[in-house]
Amino acid sequence: MGAAYAIALIVLVLAVAGIVLVRRGRAAAPAAPGFVQAAPRAGRMLRKAARAAPVEEVDDELREVFVTEARGEIGHLRRALPHWRSVPADLDRAVPLRRSFHTLKGSSRLVGATAIGDFCAAIERLLLAVVEGTVAPAPAVIDTVARAVASLPALLGEFTGERATRTDVSALVHTAQHLRGDTPAGTRAERSPAPR
């Protein structure tokens, strides 16, 4: 599954890069010899195009690709979560979750879905800390990831216009930061002086 997933992801990135280039009316650079050299170039062009394109200029076809990809990643997350939850100490089971949040982070920012991108970035950082062994896969961590997975369809629905009400995930982001040991700016609790 790992190799097939990686190939599918590379194909998707190259397809999105092609759409961006065609939409902007630019001719693609001449193909570099060898796939290994071409893929990083396409990724750099894709990131550059994402930074350069204001949100209102994102092509409808690109948005459609994103929505399809996001629904697929949400499906991956829903299948991977119980697998990890059943054996939390097996950190290899957390890797697919981190990978899906990473994919959603990047692709959502590409189409201007910054709320989804920022949310996924916070959860990805938490999962990365778990995978690297700096945060234990405690029940609070698993619960936070489960709540994040459950929140994604609503965030995606807001982006597509299928859902009108705003989903507030700020408390969930704060929890993820707290579990990682981060103290977000402006939320540091002031200590009261110790009684004498």
N, C-alpha and C positions, 0 to 999 in steps of 0.2 A: 504494500500500500504506500510506503514512503516514497519509492521511486516514481510511481504513477502520480502521486500527489504533486511531487516536485515538477514533473514534466507538465502536468496540467497547469500549474501555477505559472511556469515560464511561458507556456503558450498563451495564457490569458494576459500576462504582462505585455508580451509582444503584440498581441491583438489590440490591446488598449492603446499601446504606443502608436500603432499604425493608424488607428482611428483619430487620435489626436493630431498626428502629422497630416493626414489627409484633410481633416477639418480646418486646419490652419493654412492649408494651401502650400505647404512646404514640401519639397521633394526630399525623400529620405536620403540619407548619406549612402554612398556606394557600399554595398555589402562587404563587410570585412571577411577575409578568408577564415573559415572555421566558425562554428556556432558559439564556441566559448568566448570569442572576442566580440561577437555581435550582441549577445545577450546583455552584458554590462552596459554597452553603448545604448541599447534600447531602454534599459532601466534608467540611465542618466537622462536621456531625452524625455522620458515619461515624467520623472521628478521635476525637471526643468519646466516642462509644459504645465505641470500642476501648479508650480509656484507662479508662473506667468499668467495663467488664465484666471480672470476674475470669475467668481461663482456664477454670475448670470450668463457667462459665455460658455459654460460647460454644455457640450452637445447632448441632445436628448438620447442619442444612441449610446453615448458613454454612460449616462445615468442609468439607462436600461441594463447595460452590462454590469454596472455596479450593483443594482438591486438584485439581479439574478445571482451574482456572486455572493452577495451578503446573505441572501436566503439559504444558499448552499452552505455557507460557513456556519450559520445559525443551526442548521441541521447537523453539521459535524459536531458542533459544541454540545448539542442535546444528546447525541449518541456517546460522545467521549466522557461527559461529566459522570454518569453513573459508573462507567468503567473505572475512573479514577477514585470516585467516592467509595467504591467497594474495597479498594486497597490503597489508601492515601499515602502510605509510606513508599509505594512504588512510584518514584518520581518520573519514570519514563511515561507513565500514564498521564501526567500533567503536561507533557510536551505538546501533544496535539491541541490541547486547549490554548496554550500560549501561542502556538503557531496560528491558530484561527483568529485570535484577538489581534495578533500582529498584522495579518492579512487585512482584516477589517479596518484596522487603524490606517494603514497606508491607502487602501482603495477609497475609503470614505473621505479622506482629506483631498484626494485627487478630484473628487466631484463636488467639493465644497460642503460636505456633510460634517462640519467640524465638531458638532456636538457628539456624533458617533465616534469620530476619530479621537477626540480628547478622552472620552469615556473608555474606549478600548485601550488607549495608551496606558491609562492608570491601572487597568486590570492586567494588561500584559506585563507591566513592571512588577506587579505583585506575583504573578505566575513565574516570571523569570527569577525572582528572588527565591521562590520555592524550588524551582528546578536546580538553581545553583547551590541550594542548601543553606542560604542565609536566613530563610524564614521557614519554620516548621509547618508541615501541612496539617495544621490544627483544625478542629471543627469550625472555628470562626472564619478561617481562610476559605475553607471549602464552601461554607454557607455564603460568603461574600461572592465567590465565583458563581455559585448557583443563582444568586439573586441577579448578578450581572447578566448571565445567560438569559434569564427570564425577562430582563428589561430590554434586551435588544430588539425584539419584534416591535415594541411600542416606539422605540427611537426610529426604527426603519419606517414604521407607519407614518410618523410625523414627517420624515423626509419625503416620502412618496405622496403625501397629502391624504392618505387613507385615514389618518387619525388627526383630529383637530386639537385635542388637548395636549399640553406640554407635559412630558415625563421628566420629573426632577430626579436626577441621579446624583446630585451633588453630595448627599449624605453617603451614598455608596462609594463614591470616589474618595471622600474623606476617610471612610473606613478602610479602604484599600491602602491609602497612604499611611494611615496609622498602623496597620498591620505590618507594613514594610519598615516601620520605624521612622517614617518621615513626619516632620511637623510642618504642615503647609503654612505659608506666609499668612499672617493675619489671624491665625487660629490658635496661636500659642497661649496656653492658659497661664495667667499670671499667678505666681506663687504668693500666698499670704505669708507674712512673717511667722516664724515658729514662736509659739508661746514661750515666755520666759518664766 
